Amino acid sequence: MAFTIKKPPPWLVHAIDRLAELPIHARWFARQAWKPLAPWFSRSRWQALGPWRAPLLGFVLLAFGIGLGLGVGAMVGKRKPTPPPSETAALPSPPAQPARQPIPTVRNAPPIPPLALPNTRGAQSAVAPESGPYVGTPIPDAVINAPKPVPGGQMAAWLRNAVPFADPGKKPMVAVVMDDLGLDRKRTYRTLTLKGPLTLAFLAYSGELAAQTAAGRARGHELIIHVPMEPLGPYTDPGPDVLLAGMSPDDIRTRLRRALDRFPGYVGINNHMGSKFTADRSGMAVVLTELKARGLLFLDSKTTGGSVAAEIAREIGLPFAERNVFLDNEPSLAAVEIQLYKLEEYARQYGHAIAIGHPHDATLDALEAWLPTLEKSGLALVPLSAIVKRHANGNGNGATSAAKASARP
C-alpha cells in the first residue's frame, strides 16, 4: 500500500509560515523538540510504527504548539503599552543631545603635601564646556578681596599675580589651561600634581576655593577664574550666576564681581561655555571693561566662531588671548594624543599655542606622559601670562593675533 500524507489543515500551514517570525529562543525550542524525532520520520520507519503513528504525530504537534506558544508570548510580553493620545501629545521629544560621558571617581588619591585639600565628601564631577548641565550645589566660601581698579602707575593685577617665568627666547611657547577645576576634588588634586607650570581655571561656583587655589599656586601653577556664560543650547546648564545675553549691565557687573571675589591671586578669567554670551557685544563690553579696570586679562575659550571678545579687547587695550586647540572634545586617550600633536605643530608654526583641556582621566593620562617630553621637543611649557606678555610687548594690547584660532566644532 502506497504511503501518502494528507494535506495539513490551514491552521497548521499558517503556523509554519509564522515560525520564521518567532524570536530566536522559540525557534530553538522547536528545533530541539524535533531533533530526537526526526529519524523516525523516514518512510520505512513511519510505516513500521503501525498503530503508534497517531500518538507520535500528536506528540510532535504538542511540542510544536508549546514552541509556538512561547514565541507568541515572548512577542506579546516585549510589546510596550501605548500611552493615551493625550499623554503622547503633551510630551514632545526634545532635540537629540550628545550623550554626556560621566567621569568615574578616582579612588584612593594620596593626601596633598604641604597644603591638604579640604574634605572631598559631596564633590561633583566637573562638566566639559557646552556638553552637559551643571551638577551639584556650590559650597559657600568666605568672600575674599579681589583685584580692585588699578590706580595710575601701579602694576596691573595680571602682571603682579603672574607665575614668574624666564623668557624662553626663540623657543615656541605652549600654555596648557585646565578648565572645570574645583568641583571634583580628587581630579583637581591629580591636575595639581602634573608637571607645570599649567594654568588652572577654577569654576567660580566651586566650594572651598581659597584652599584649592592656594594648593595649586604652591605647586607653581597659574590661576584664572572660569566664569559661567550663557550657551546657545537650551539643554545645557552652565551653573549658578551665569552671565546672560540681554541681561542689564548692572546685573552682569553684580554677577561678575561675585565671581571675581571668590579667591585671590589670579591673572584673569575665561569663559565656561558662553557660545551665546561671548557673541553678545553689549554684554561682553561690560565684562571686558570691568576686567580692564581691575588690571586683569581675558582668555577666550572660543566656544563659538562668532565671539566678539577679540574685537572689543583690541578696542579698549585689554590683555587678551584666544584658545587654539581643544584637547578633549573626544575624551579618549588616542584622541587627546592626536590633539597634543596638533598643539605642537601649531606652536612651531605661529610661535605659541594655547590648549584647553579638562580633568578627564584620559586627558590627565595623556598629559602625564606628554608634559615631560616638551623640553626635548624644543618647546617651552609656559603659564598663560607668558604668552600674553610676549604679544603685549609686540601688539600693545596683549592680543594673540598671530593667527586666528579655530572655533570649537
MILOTI-187235 format. One line per 4 residues: number of its first residue (from 1); for each residue x, y, z of N, C-alpha, C. Coordinates in steps of 0.2 Angstrom, whole numbers, m for minus. Layout:
BEGIN
NUM = X Y Z X Y Z X Y Z | ...
//
This chain:
BEGIN
1 = 4 m6 0 0 0 0 4 6 0 | 3 11 m4 7 17 m5 6 21 1 | 12 24 3 12 29 9 10 36 6 | 5 38 9 3 45 7 2 49 14
5 = 3 56 13 2 60 19 m4 65 17 | m9 66 21 m14 70 19 m12 77 20 | m15 82 16 m14 89 16 m15 92 23 | m10 95 26 m11 98 33 m17 103 33
9 = m20 104 39 m25 109 39 m23 116 38 | m27 121 36 m25 128 35 m21 131 41 | m24 129 47 m21 132 53 m14 130 54 | m12 124 52 m5 121 53 m1 125 48
13 = m3 126 42 1 129 37 2 136 39 | m3 140 42 m2 147 44 3 147 50 | 3 142 54 8 142 60 15 141 57 | 16 136 52 23 135 50 25 141 46
17 = 21 145 43 23 151 40 25 156 45 | 22 156 50 24 161 55 30 159 59 | 32 153 59 38 151 63 44 155 62 | 45 157 56 51 161 54 51 168 57
21 = 45 170 59 45 177 63 46 176 70 | 46 170 73 47 170 80 53 172 83 | 54 174 89 60 175 92 65 169 92 | 71 171 92 76 165 91 76 160 96
25 = 74 161 102 73 156 108 67 151 106 | 62 154 103 56 150 102 58 145 96 | 62 148 91 64 143 85 68 138 88 | 73 140 93 77 135 95 74 129 99
29 = 68 131 103 64 126 106 61 121 101 | 59 124 96 55 119 91 60 115 88 | 67 117 86 72 113 83 74 107 88 | 75 109 95 77 104 100 71 99 101
33 = 65 101 100 60 96 101 59 91 95 | 62 94 89 61 90 83 67 85 82 | 73 87 85 79 83 83 78 75 85 | 76 73 91 76 66 93 70 63 89
37 = 66 66 86 60 63 82 62 62 75 | 66 66 72 67 67 65 69 60 62 | 73 55 65 75 49 62 69 44 61 | 64 46 65 58 41 65 53 43 59
41 = 55 48 55 50 51 50 52 49 43 | 57 44 42 58 41 36 52 37 34 | 52 35 27 46 32 25 45 25 29 | 51 21 29 51 14 31 49 14 39
45 = 53 19 42 51 19 50 44 21 51 | 42 26 47 35 28 48 30 22 47 | 31 18 42 26 13 41 27 7 46 | 33 6 49 34 1 54 31 3 60
49 = 30 9 62 27 11 68 20 8 69 | 16 7 63 10 5 64 5 9 68 | 2 6 73 m3 9 77 0 15 82 | 7 15 82 10 21 86 10 27 82
53 = 9 27 76 9 33 72 5 39 74 | m1 38 76 m6 43 78 m3 46 84 | m2 42 90 1 46 96 7 50 95 | 12 47 91 18 50 89 17 57 86
57 = 12 57 81 11 63 77 8 68 82 | 4 66 87 1 70 92 6 73 96 | 11 69 98 16 72 102 20 78 99 | 22 76 92 25 81 88 21 88 88
61 = 15 87 87 11 93 86 10 97 93 | 10 93 98 10 96 105 17 100 106 | 22 97 104 29 100 105 29 107 101 | 26 106 95 26 112 91 22 118 94
65 = 16 115 96 12 120 99 15 124 105 | 19 120 109 22 123 115 27 129 113 | 31 127 107 36 132 105 32 138 102 | 27 136 98 23 142 96 20 147 101
69 = 18 143 107 15 147 112 20 152 115 | 26 149 116 32 153 119 34 158 115 | 34 157 109 36 163 104 31 169 104 | 25 167 104 19 172 104 19 176 110
73 = 20 172 116 20 175 122 26 180 123 | 32 178 120 38 182 121 37 189 117 | 33 188 111 32 194 107 27 199 110 | 22 196 113 17 200 117 20 203 123
77 = 24 200 127 27 202 133 32 208 131 | 35 208 125 40 213 124 37 220 121 | 30 219 119 27 225 117 25 230 122 | 27 236 121 26 241 126 19 244 125
81 = 16 245 131 9 248 131 9 255 128 | 4 256 123 3 263 120 0 268 125 | 3 273 126 0 278 131 m6 281 127 | m10 284 132 m16 288 129 m14 293 124
85 = m18 295 119 m17 300 115 m15 307 118 | m18 309 124 m17 315 127 m10 315 130 | m8 309 133 m1 309 136 4 310 130 | 3 307 125 8 307 119 9 314 117
89 = 3 317 116 3 324 113 6 329 118 | 6 328 125 8 333 130 15 332 131 | 19 327 128 26 327 130 30 326 123 | 31 332 120 35 332 114 42 330 115
93 = 46 326 111 53 324 112 57 330 111 | 62 332 115 67 337 114 72 335 109 | 75 340 106 80 338 101 86 334 104 | 88 329 100 93 324 102 99 328 105
97 = 102 326 110 108 330 113 114 324 113 | 120 327 112 126 322 113 126 319 120 | 127 312 120 127 309 126 133 311 130 | 132 313 137 137 315 141 141 309 144
101 = 147 310 144 151 304 147 153 306 154 | 150 302 159 152 304 166 159 302 167 | 162 306 172 169 304 174 169 300 180 | 171 294 180 171 290 186 176 292 191
105 = 174 291 197 178 294 203 185 290 204 | 190 294 204 196 291 206 197 289 213 | 199 283 215 199 281 222 206 281 224 | 206 282 231 212 282 235 217 287 232
109 = 215 293 231 220 298 230 224 300 236 | 231 301 235 235 302 241 234 309 244 | 235 310 250 235 317 253 240 322 249 | 238 328 250 242 333 246 247 337 251
113 = 253 336 251 258 340 255 260 346 251 | 261 352 254 261 353 261 254 356 263 | 250 358 258 243 360 259 238 355 257 | 235 353 263 230 347 261 223 351 259
117 = 220 347 254 214 349 251 209 348 256 | 203 352 255 198 351 260 194 344 259 | 189 343 264 186 336 263 182 336 257 | 183 329 254 180 328 247 173 326 247
121 = 170 325 253 163 322 253 159 327 249 | 154 324 245 149 328 241 152 331 235 | 159 330 233 162 333 227 158 330 221 | 158 334 216 154 333 210 159 333 204
125 = 158 328 199 162 328 193 161 335 189 | 166 337 187 165 343 183 162 341 176 | 159 346 173 156 345 166 161 349 161 | 161 346 155 165 349 150 161 355 147
129 = 164 360 144 161 366 141 155 364 136 | 150 366 137 144 366 132 142 359 131 | 144 354 136 142 347 134 137 344 139 | 135 348 144 131 345 149 129 350 155
133 = 123 348 158 121 353 164 126 353 170 | 125 358 173 128 359 180 126 354 185 | 130 351 188 128 346 193 131 348 200 | 127 348 205 129 349 212 128 356 214
137 = 128 357 221 127 363 224 133 366 226 | 135 372 224 141 375 227 142 376 234 | 148 375 237 149 376 244 150 383 245 | 147 387 250 148 394 251 155 395 253
141 = 159 400 251 165 402 253 165 409 256 | 169 411 261 170 417 263 172 422 257 | 169 428 256 171 432 251 178 435 252 | 183 434 247 190 437 248 191 443 243
145 = 194 447 245 195 453 241 199 452 235 | 195 454 229 198 453 223 202 459 220 | 206 459 215 209 465 212 204 470 211 | 205 476 214 201 482 213 204 486 207
149 = 200 491 205 203 496 200 210 498 201 | 214 498 196 221 499 197 223 507 197 | 226 510 202 227 517 202 233 518 196 | 233 524 194 239 525 189 246 524 191
153 = 250 521 187 257 519 189 258 513 193 | 252 510 195 253 504 199 253 498 194 | 257 492 196 257 486 192 250 483 191 | 248 481 185 242 478 184 242 471 188
157 = 236 469 190 235 463 194 237 457 190 | 236 457 183 238 451 180 246 450 179 | 249 456 180 257 455 180 259 454 187 | 256 456 192 258 455 199 257 448 201
161 = 251 445 198 250 438 200 252 433 195 | 256 435 190 258 430 185 264 426 188 | 264 419 186 269 415 189 276 417 186 | 281 418 190 287 420 187 290 415 182
165 = 292 417 176 295 413 171 300 416 167 | 306 413 166 311 416 162 309 415 155 | 311 421 151 309 421 144 313 415 140 | 309 411 137 312 405 133 315 407 127
169 = 316 414 125 319 416 119 315 414 113 | 319 411 108 315 409 102 312 403 102 | 311 399 108 308 393 108 300 394 107 | 297 390 103 289 391 103 287 389 110
173 = 281 393 112 279 393 119 272 389 118 | 271 385 123 264 381 124 262 382 131 | 255 384 131 252 385 138 246 380 138 | 245 376 143 240 372 144 235 374 150
177 = 229 376 148 224 378 153 220 372 154 | 219 371 161 214 365 163 208 368 166 | 202 368 162 196 370 164 192 366 169 | 187 369 172 182 365 176 185 362 182
181 = 190 365 185 193 363 191 189 365 197 | 189 362 203 186 364 209 180 360 212 | 176 357 207 171 353 209 173 346 211 | 176 342 207 179 336 208 186 336 211
185 = 186 336 218 192 337 222 197 332 220 | 196 326 219 201 321 218 204 322 211 | 200 324 206 203 325 199 207 332 199 | 204 337 203 208 343 204 215 342 207
189 = 215 338 212 221 336 215 226 333 210 | 223 328 206 228 325 201 230 330 196 | 226 335 194 229 340 190 234 344 193 | 234 346 199 239 350 203 245 346 203
193 = 245 339 203 252 336 203 255 335 196 | 252 337 191 255 337 184 261 342 184 | 266 340 179 272 345 178 269 351 176 | 272 357 178 270 363 177 275 368 174
197 = 274 374 173 268 377 175 262 376 170 | 256 374 173 250 374 170 246 381 172 | 240 382 168 236 387 170 229 384 172 | 227 385 179 222 382 182 216 386 182
201 = 210 384 178 204 388 178 199 385 183 | 198 388 188 193 385 193 186 388 192 | 181 384 192 174 386 192 173 391 197 | 169 396 196 168 401 201 163 399 206
205 = 159 394 204 154 392 209 156 385 213 | 163 384 213 165 378 217 166 380 224 | 166 375 228 167 376 235 174 376 238 | 176 380 243 182 380 247 188 381 242
209 = 187 387 238 191 388 233 198 391 235 | 198 395 241 204 398 244 209 392 245 | 207 387 248 212 381 249 214 378 243 | 209 376 238 211 373 232 216 377 228
213 = 214 383 227 219 388 223 225 389 226 | 226 389 233 232 390 236 236 384 235 | 233 378 235 237 372 234 240 372 227 | 236 374 222 238 375 215 244 380 214
217 = 243 385 217 249 391 217 255 388 220 | 254 384 226 260 382 229 264 377 225 | 261 374 220 265 370 215 267 373 209 | 267 380 209 269 383 203 265 384 197
221 = 258 383 198 253 384 193 250 391 193 | 248 393 187 245 400 187 237 399 188 | 234 404 190 227 404 191 223 409 187 | 217 406 185 212 410 182 205 408 184
225 = 200 412 184 193 411 186 189 408 180 | 186 403 180 181 400 175 174 402 176 | 172 408 172 166 411 174 160 408 169 | 155 406 172 149 403 168 146 409 164
229 = 145 407 157 142 412 152 137 408 148 | 132 411 146 126 408 143 128 404 136 | 126 398 136 127 394 129 122 395 125 | 122 392 119 117 393 114 112 387 115
233 = 114 381 117 110 375 118 105 376 124 | 99 375 123 94 376 129 94 370 134 | 98 365 132 98 359 137 104 359 140 | 108 364 140 115 364 144 114 369 150
237 = 116 368 156 116 372 161 123 374 163 | 125 380 162 132 382 164 133 383 172 | 128 383 176 128 384 183 125 390 185 | 126 391 192 123 397 195 127 404 193
241 = 124 409 194 126 416 192 129 416 185 | 126 413 180 128 413 174 127 420 171 | 132 423 166 131 429 163 126 428 157 | 121 431 156 116 430 151 116 436 146
245 = 115 434 139 114 439 134 108 443 135 | 108 449 135 102 453 136 101 455 143 | 105 453 148 105 455 155 107 462 155 | 104 466 160 106 473 161 114 473 163
249 = 117 479 161 124 480 163 125 479 171 | 120 482 175 121 481 182 121 474 184 | 116 470 182 116 463 184 122 459 181 | 125 461 175 131 457 173 137 459 178
253 = 137 466 180 143 468 184 142 464 191 | 136 464 193 135 461 200 137 454 200 | 135 450 195 137 443 195 144 442 193 | 147 446 189 154 445 188 158 447 194
257 = 157 452 197 160 454 203 160 449 209 | 154 445 209 153 440 214 158 434 212 | 159 433 206 164 428 204 171 430 205 | 173 436 204 179 439 205 181 439 212
261 = 176 439 217 178 439 224 179 432 227 | 179 427 223 179 420 226 186 418 229 | 192 420 226 198 419 228 203 424 225 | 209 424 229 214 429 226 219 426 222
265 = 224 430 219 230 428 216 229 426 209 | 224 427 205 223 425 198 225 431 194 | 226 429 187 228 434 182 222 436 178 | 217 433 178 211 435 174 206 429 174
269 = 202 429 169 196 424 168 196 421 161 | 192 416 161 190 413 154 183 411 155 | 180 410 149 173 408 149 171 401 149 | 166 399 154 164 392 154 158 392 150
273 = 158 388 145 153 388 139 153 395 136 | 147 398 136 147 405 133 146 406 126 | 144 401 122 144 402 115 139 407 113 | 134 409 117 129 414 116 131 421 118
277 = 134 420 125 135 427 128 142 430 125 | 147 426 123 153 429 120 152 432 113 | 146 430 110 144 434 104 140 440 105 | 138 441 111 134 447 113 138 453 114
281 = 138 458 110 143 464 110 142 468 117 | 136 469 118 134 474 124 136 470 130 | 135 464 131 137 460 137 144 459 138 | 147 458 132 155 457 133 158 463 134
285 = 156 469 132 159 475 133 159 477 140 | 153 475 144 153 476 151 158 472 155 | 159 466 153 163 461 156 171 463 155 | 172 465 149 179 466 147 181 473 150
289 = 177 478 150 178 484 153 180 484 161 | 176 479 164 177 478 171 184 475 172 | 186 470 168 192 467 168 198 472 167 | 197 476 163 202 482 161 203 486 167
293 = 197 488 170 198 492 176 201 489 182 | 201 482 182 204 479 188 211 476 186 | 214 478 180 220 475 178 221 468 177 | 216 465 174 215 458 173 216 456 165
297 = 217 450 164 217 448 157 211 444 155 | 209 442 149 204 438 147 206 433 142 | 205 427 143 206 421 139 199 419 135 | 199 420 129 193 417 125 193 410 124
301 = 189 406 127 189 399 126 187 397 119 | 184 402 115 182 401 108 177 395 108 | 171 395 111 166 390 110 162 392 105 | 163 397 101 159 399 95 164 403 91
305 = 163 403 84 166 407 80 164 414 79 | 158 415 82 155 422 82 157 426 88 | 162 424 92 164 428 98 167 435 96 | 164 440 100 167 447 99 172 449 104
309 = 175 445 108 179 446 113 186 450 110 | 188 447 105 195 449 102 194 456 100 | 188 458 96 187 464 94 187 470 99 | 183 468 104 182 473 110 189 474 114
313 = 192 468 115 199 468 119 204 473 115 | 204 473 109 209 477 105 206 484 105 | 200 485 105 197 492 106 199 496 112 | 199 492 118 200 495 124 207 494 127
317 = 211 490 123 218 489 126 218 484 131 | 214 479 131 214 473 137 219 468 135 | 223 466 140 227 460 139 222 454 137 | 224 450 132 219 446 129 223 440 125
321 = 220 434 125 222 428 122 216 424 119 | 217 420 115 212 415 112 215 408 112 | 210 403 114 212 396 114 213 394 106 | 218 390 106 220 387 99 218 380 98
325 = 218 376 103 217 369 102 213 366 108 | 207 363 107 204 359 112 207 352 113 | 209 350 119 212 344 119 207 338 119 | 201 339 122 197 333 124 190 334 122
329 = 188 336 116 181 336 113 179 329 113 | 184 324 112 183 317 112 187 315 118 | 185 313 124 189 311 129 192 304 130 | 195 302 124 199 296 124 206 297 124
333 = 210 293 126 217 293 126 220 295 119 | 218 291 114 221 291 107 219 298 105 | 213 300 106 210 307 103 214 313 106 | 216 312 113 219 318 116 227 318 114
337 = 229 312 112 236 312 110 237 315 103 | 232 314 99 232 317 92 231 325 93 | 227 327 98 227 335 99 233 338 102 | 237 334 106 243 336 108 248 337 102
341 = 248 332 98 252 333 92 250 339 88 | 244 341 87 242 347 84 244 353 87 | 244 353 94 246 358 98 253 360 97 | 258 355 96 265 356 95 266 359 88
345 = 262 356 83 263 359 76 261 366 76 | 255 368 79 253 375 79 258 379 83 | 261 377 88 266 381 92 272 382 87 | 274 377 84 280 378 79 278 383 73
349 = 272 383 71 270 387 65 270 394 67 | 267 396 73 265 403 75 269 405 81 | 273 401 84 277 404 89 274 403 96 | 268 401 96 265 400 103 258 396 101
353 = 256 393 106 249 389 106 246 388 113 | 240 389 113 236 389 120 231 383 119 | 231 378 123 227 372 123 222 373 129 | 216 370 129 212 370 134 210 362 135
357 = 210 360 141 208 353 142 204 353 149 | 202 347 151 198 346 156 200 340 160 | 198 339 167 201 334 171 197 327 170 | 197 325 163 195 318 162 201 314 163
361 = 200 308 165 205 303 166 210 302 160 | 207 302 154 211 301 148 215 307 146 | 213 313 148 217 319 147 223 319 152 | 221 318 158 226 318 163 232 312 162
365 = 229 306 159 234 301 157 239 304 152 | 236 307 147 240 309 141 245 315 143 | 242 319 147 247 325 149 253 322 154 | 251 317 158 257 314 162 262 312 158
369 = 261 309 152 266 306 148 269 311 144 | 265 316 142 267 321 136 271 327 139 | 269 330 145 272 336 148 280 335 149 | 282 329 151 290 329 152 294 328 146
373 = 290 328 140 294 327 134 295 334 130 | 292 339 133 291 345 129 298 348 128 | 302 348 133 309 351 133 313 348 127 | 313 341 127 317 338 122 314 339 115
377 = 308 341 115 305 343 108 306 350 106 | 310 354 110 311 361 108 306 366 109 | 301 364 114 295 368 115 296 370 123 | 293 376 124 293 378 131 286 378 134
381 = 285 375 140 279 375 143 279 381 147 | 274 385 146 274 392 150 267 393 153 | 266 397 158 259 400 160 256 404 155 | 250 405 155 246 409 150 249 416 150
385 = 251 419 156 253 426 156 259 427 152 | 263 422 151 270 422 147 268 424 140 | 263 420 137 261 421 130 258 428 129 | 254 430 134 251 437 134 256 442 134
389 = 261 441 139 266 446 139 270 447 133 | 272 442 129 276 442 123 272 446 118 | 265 445 117 262 448 112 259 455 115 | 259 456 121 258 463 124 264 468 122
393 = 270 465 122 276 469 120 275 471 113 | 273 466 109 273 467 101 267 471 99 | 261 470 102 255 472 99 252 478 104 | 254 479 110 252 484 114 246 483 118
397 = 243 477 116 236 476 120 236 468 122 | 241 465 121 241 458 123 237 453 119 | 234 455 114 230 450 110 235 446 106 | 233 439 106 237 434 102 234 434 95
401 = 236 438 91 233 439 85 237 436 79 | 242 432 81 247 430 75 243 425 70 | 238 422 73 234 418 69 227 417 72 | 222 417 68 215 416 70 214 409 73
405 = 212 409 79 210 402 82 204 400 79 | 204 393 78 198 390 75 192 389 81 | 186 390 79 181 389 84 180 381 85 | 177 380 91 176 373 93 171 370 88
409 = 172 364 86 167 361 81 160 360 85
//
